Amino acid sequence: MKRNIFWLVVLSTLCAWGLSTAQDSRSTARDGHTCSNATLRGNYAFRTDGTVIPAGTRRVVLGRVTFDGNGLLRNVATVNDNGIVSTGVTSVQVYQINADCTGTTDNGGGAFIVKADGSEFYFMRTSGNVVNQGVGTRITEGR
């Protein structure tokens, strides 16, 4: 079971990365943009789907994350952990976006792929006993 979940996460991440990279490379080549922490700025709606290991139970999250454009993010979310729902779950994290539009968070194993225009990001987290992946879409611009 664990092995299947691992390979599912790897395959899903590679697919998302491939789609994102193909779109971003055309955009970057055409308009000369590169990514940085400032690429993610404003409020984003996000959702994740994941698995709690070793139980194999499902964890789904829906929330809003605010990126300050300088490397700090704050989020508030509703978490459904195998039917147990928690609302108002918050966190503050440090993020780093590289020029190639990949990035990380300080939240144990968080990895990003960002569209060059900052409109969307894809991510995966493999910390503790949770493996999850998701997507975030900009809902308001940052100032």
Secondary structure, 3 states (H helix, E strand, C coil): CHHHHHHHHHHHHHHHHHHHHHHHHHHHHHHCCCCCHHHCEEEEEEEEEEEECCCCEEEEEEEEEEEECCCEEEEEEEEEECCEEEEEEEEEEEEEECCCCEEEECCCCCEEEECCCCCEEEEEEEECCEEEEEEEEEEEECC
